[in-house]
């Protein structure tokens, strides 16, 4: 989910871009939507960052964008 910074953690989301179910080990990521929001300055939480890194999403960002380590 993409949630505005000023909203509560459980507040209204702007857009659902994927889900992660650790119990059933299922992940769905809408990579084009995720890349769009990252390029616009979205900051993933540490947990989401780890999921995106494991899925290889950051390799899709262009070299002139902010590097996520």
C-alpha positions in Angstrom: 0.0 0.0 0.0 1.1 3.5 -0.6 0.1 5.7 2.3 0.7 9.5 2.6 3.3 10.4 5.2 0.9 12.5 7.2 -1.6 9.7 7.5 -1.9 7.3 10.3 -0.2 3.9 9.7 -3.6 2.2 9.3 -5.0 5.1 7.4 -6.5 5.2 3.9 -4.1 4.0 1.3 -3.5 5.8 -2.0 -3.0 2.6 -4.0 -2.4 -1.0 -3.4 0.8 -2.1 -5.2 1.2 -5.6 -3.8 1.0 -7.9 -0.9 3.2 -10.3 1.1 1.9 -13.3 3.0 4.7 -14.8 5.1 2.6 -17.7 6.3 1.9 -19.0 2.9 5.1 -17.6 1.4 3.3 -15.6 -1.3 4.3 -12.3 -2.7 2.7 -10.2 -5.4 4.3 -6.9 -6.5 3.0 -4.5 -9.2 6.5 -3.6 -10.2 5.6 -0.7 -12.6 3.5 1.0 -10.0 6.2 0.5 -7.3 8.9 2.0 -9.6 6.6 4.9 -10.4 6.2 5.8 -6.7 9.8 5.2 -5.9 10.8 7.5 -8.7 8.4 10.1 -7.3 10.2 10.0 -3.9 8.3 7.3 -2.0 10.3 5.9 0.9 9.6 2.2 1.7 9.7 1.0 5.3 12.6 -1.2 6.3 10.4 -4.4 5.9 9.1 -3.3 2.5 12.6 -2.3 1.4 13.9 -5.9 2.2 11.0 -7.4 0.3 11.6 -5.2 -2.7 15.4 -5.8 -2.6 14.8 -9.6 -2.5 12.5 -9.4 -5.5 15.1 -7.4 -7.4 12.9 -4.3 -7.8 15.8 -1.9 -7.2 17.8 -3.3 -10.1 15.1 -1.9 -12.3 15.7 1.7 -11.2 17.8 3.7 -13.6 21.4 4.6 -12.5 20.6 8.3 -12.1 18.0 7.6 -9.4 18.6 7.5 -5.7 20.5 4.3 -4.7 18.8 2.1 -2.2 21.2 -0.2 -0.3 
